[in-house]
């Protein structure tokens, strides 16, 4: 099965876009597994942490171009590569999980990540959508039946 972002349909001229995000299976962050399995291509990712009650909590949503998914997920999940001291302590203390979806289009990645950020963290949305469409809609695969808490 191939993971990634595809366009389901567009309606009207620059009105609505419907994307489908086919996520990779959720994986526990391990530097060796990330190096072996995550492709070094552009894409989007989500990073989670496991709380004391064994619930996943969303930690980060993002996109990457240069260096690709492999290096960005490694950088954000490996305490040895983290340069911020508080984040390093957090990463050392928590069980970290991730999933990803490769993409070829910078504009599509911006639209999808903007949608997720605007949905999950509306007060912290720092990524702008591409500006090509009035409305953005997302349908996601659920390989792990993921339910996370805020």
C-alpha positions as CSV (number, residue, x, y, z in Angstrom):
1,X,0.0,0.0,0.0
2,X,1.4,3.4,-0.9
3,X,1.1,6.2,1.6
4,X,0.6,9.8,0.6
5,X,-1.7,12.7,-0.3
6,X,-4.0,12.5,-3.3
7,X,-6.7,14.8,-4.6
8,X,-10.2,13.2,-4.4
9,X,-12.0,16.0,-6.3
10,X,-12.2,19.7,-7.0
11,X,-15.4,21.6,-7.2
12,X,-16.0,24.8,-9.1
13,X,-13.2,27.2,-10.1
14,X,-10.9,27.5,-7.0
15,X,-13.7,26.8,-4.6
16,X,-13.4,23.4,-2.9
17,X,-10.7,20.8,-2.7
18,X,-11.0,17.3,-1.2
19,X,-7.7,15.6,-0.2
20,X,-7.2,12.0,0.8
21,X,-4.3,11.4,3.3
22,X,-3.2,7.8,3.4
23,X,-1.1,7.6,6.5
24,X,1.7,5.2,7.2
25,X,1.0,2.9,10.2
26,X,1.7,4.5,13.5
27,X,5.2,3.6,14.7
28,X,7.1,4.1,18.0
29,X,10.0,6.5,17.4
30,X,13.2,4.6,17.3
31,X,16.3,6.1,15.5
32,X,17.2,2.8,13.9
33,X,13.6,2.1,12.7
34,X,13.2,5.6,11.4
35,X,16.5,5.4,9.4
36,X,15.5,2.0,8.0
37,X,11.8,2.6,7.2
38,X,11.0,6.3,6.7
39,X,11.6,7.6,3.2
40,X,13.8,10.6,2.7
41,X,11.2,12.5,0.6
42,X,9.0,15.5,1.1
43,X,5.8,14.9,3.1
44,X,3.7,15.6,6.1
45,X,3.9,14.0,9.6
46,X,2.2,13.8,13.0
47,X,4.1,13.1,16.2
48,X,2.4,11.9,19.4
49,X,3.4,11.1,22.9
50,X,2.0,8.5,25.2
51,X,0.6,9.8,28.5
52,X,0.5,7.9,31.8
53,X,-2.9,6.5,31.1
54,X,-1.7,5.0,27.7
55,X,-3.5,7.6,25.6
56,X,-1.7,9.2,22.7
57,X,-1.6,13.0,22.7
58,X,-0.8,15.0,19.6
59,X,2.6,16.7,20.0
60,X,3.3,18.1,16.5
61,X,1.9,18.3,13.0
62,X,4.2,19.5,10.2
63,X,5.6,19.2,6.7
64,X,9.1,18.9,5.4
65,X,10.8,19.6,2.1
66,X,14.6,19.6,2.4
67,X,16.1,16.5,4.0
68,X,12.8,14.7,3.8
69,X,10.6,12.9,6.3
70,X,13.4,10.7,7.6
71,X,15.6,13.5,8.8
72,X,12.8,15.7,10.1
73,X,11.1,12.9,12.1
74,X,14.5,11.9,13.5
75,X,15.3,15.5,14.4
76,X,11.9,15.9,16.2
77,X,11.8,12.6,18.1
78,X,15.5,11.9,19.0
79,X,16.6,13.6,22.2
80,X,20.2,13.4,21.1
81,X,19.4,15.5,18.1
82,X,17.2,18.0,19.9
83,X,18.8,21.4,20.5
84,X,16.1,22.8,22.8
85,X,16.7,21.7,26.4
86,X,13.0,21.5,27.5
87,X,12.1,19.5,24.4
88,X,15.0,17.2,24.9
89,X,13.9,16.5,28.5
90,X,10.3,15.9,27.2
91,X,11.6,13.5,24.5
92,X,13.7,11.6,27.0
93,X,10.8,11.2,29.4
94,X,8.0,10.2,27.1
95,X,7.2,7.4,24.6
96,X,7.0,9.1,21.2
97,X,5.1,7.8,18.2
98,X,4.8,9.1,14.6
99,X,3.1,8.6,11.2
100,X,3.7,10.2,7.9
101,X,2.4,10.7,4.3
102,X,4.8,11.5,1.5
103,X,3.8,14.2,-1.0
104,X,5.1,15.8,-4.2
105,X,3.3,19.1,-4.1
106,X,4.4,21.9,-1.7
107,X,1.0,23.6,-2.2
108,X,-0.9,20.4,-1.3
109,X,1.2,19.8,1.8
110,X,0.5,23.4,2.9
111,X,-3.2,23.0,2.4
112,X,-3.3,19.7,4.4
113,X,-1.1,20.8,7.2
114,X,-3.0,24.1,7.5
115,X,-6.3,22.1,7.7
116,X,-4.9,19.9,10.5
117,X,-3.3,22.8,12.4
118,X,-6.4,24.9,12.1
119,X,-8.5,22.0,13.3
120,X,-6.2,20.8,16.2
121,X,-4.5,24.0,17.3
122,X,-6.5,27.0,15.9
123,X,-4.7,29.4,18.2
124,X,-1.3,28.2,17.0
125,X,-1.8,27.9,13.3
126,X,1.4,29.3,11.8
127,X,1.3,27.6,8.4
128,X,-0.6,29.3,5.6
129,X,-2.6,27.3,3.1
130,X,-1.8,27.7,-0.6
131,X,-4.6,30.2,-1.2
132,X,-5.8,28.2,-4.2
133,X,-9.1,27.1,-2.8
134,X,-11.9,28.7,-0.7
135,X,-12.6,25.4,1.3
136,X,-10.3,22.5,2.1
137,X,-11.6,19.1,3.1
138,X,-9.7,16.1,4.3
139,X,-10.5,12.4,4.4
140,X,-7.9,10.2,6.1
141,X,-7.0,6.5,6.1
142,X,-7.2,4.9,9.5
143,X,-4.7,2.0,9.5
144,X,-4.4,2.1,13.3
145,X,-7.9,3.3,14.2
146,X,-6.2,6.1,16.0
147,X,-8.1,8.0,18.7
148,X,-6.0,10.6,20.5
149,X,-6.9,13.0,23.3
150,X,-6.0,16.7,23.8
